[in-house]
């Protein structure tokens, strides 16, 4: 099984991020690591919450088949920057 490609980061806030990637033929689950906890998803995107401001993260996505076998992973690094709101 190949690594997911097209891994991208969007909708970054000071506490969450959306990760998206392309489907891998034969994959039934995708394991996401690098955040507050390791998570498993069936689809090709995930919103990860519980992040900390002013912190750099590196997430890895591993495609797994029905028997749980995995081979390669894709990684992406980014920083969560604190959002400064104007005074009211």
Order of alpha helices (4+ residues) and beta strands (2+ residues): beta-beta-beta-beta-beta-beta-beta
